[in-house]
Every structure is written in structure tokens, then in C-alpha cells.
């Protein structure tokens, strides 16, 4: 690499780092539902409304489903990337989202939504509810219900 090219690359890198550092002075965005999200929670797609987990009512199956859901959640390029390792909405991948990812440990969240809502959001993502959440249609219905079971274990943690 020529000396001029190295100097140019260093200059560009320095400008990029300065730009990122300047962004760090902003106040942290408050966590919580996006504007209109609570309204959207009440208006989930009719095809999903009222869906129930195939694991409901069987404590052993629900516990096994939650354990399998935890493994899915912890995939580094999936849920944990944005929601963080404890589900608090503090994952590195979601730090630039507006609104920030939901805090899945928040009891208010759990009290406001049914399992059908969580299943719907995993399937279609956040656009209908005013967030940047990615859809995960590649998961089977069973895997989505496993994720729902795991997310429910996060309440209040």
C-alpha cells in the first residue's frame, strides 16, 4: 500500500470514529413501548388473535418448551442480538433502533400482552406495531411457541 493511501485510510477512519464519538453524547432513549404500540397490541392480526400455545396446561411440556426457546433466543444473530442476554432490550444490535427493543423482563409488558401477541410479533416482526423488530417466519410454529414460553419466564427478572 502506498504511503498516501495509508494516510488517506487513516484520515477516513479518524473521521468515522469522531463521528461515532460525537453521537455518544446524546441522552439514552427511554425504553418502553413505541408510540401507538399499546394500541397496536390490542389490534393484532385476526389470523393470530386468540392463538394458544400447544404447551399450555402441561407444566412439564411448558418447562421443556421454555428451555428449547432459551436456546433459540440465545442465537447471537437472533433475539439476544437486540433484546440482550437477559431480555432487557439492551443488546448491541438494537442500540440504534428507535424505539429501543422491548424490555422482555418488564411485568407491564407481560401484563399487557397475551401469548398470541408474542407469537404474532415473532412471525411478522415489528412494523405493524411501530417498531424495527425483524420478523422470523423461518421458525416453525413449534419453535415460535418455544420462544413465547421462554419470553414468559423472563417476567420480573
Buried (B, 14 or more C-beta within 10 A) or exposed (E): EEEEEEEEEEEEEEEEEEEEEEEEEEEEEEBBBBEEBBEBBEEBEEEBEEBEBEBEEEEEBBEBBBEBBBEBBEEEEBBBBBBBEBBBBBBEBBBEBEBBBBBBBBEEBBEBBBBBBBBBBBBBBBEBBBBBBBBBEEBEEEBBBBBBBBBBBBBEE
